[in-house]
Amino acid sequence: MYNLEELKNGMQCTITWLLGDVGTFLKKQYHFALDDTIEVIQNDGDSLIIHHNNHVYALDASSADAIKVTI
């Protein structure tokens, strides 16, 4: 299991855990769910751009740290 922030550009993964307030927010507002697929479009170390369910999101590294994934 990895933190989302550890993945490199172009990698796809599956959500395993959504932790804390960030996880709750993503579940309620943006319909993130366990076993959903995420693609990392860009990871520059400080922020990420991801693709999830036909939407593109920007996250800071600390928010991405609350998303645990498997590859």
Helices and strands as residue ranges (DSSP letters): E 2-3, G 4-6, E 12-18, H 20-30, E 37-43, E 47-52, E 55-60, H 61-64, E 67-70
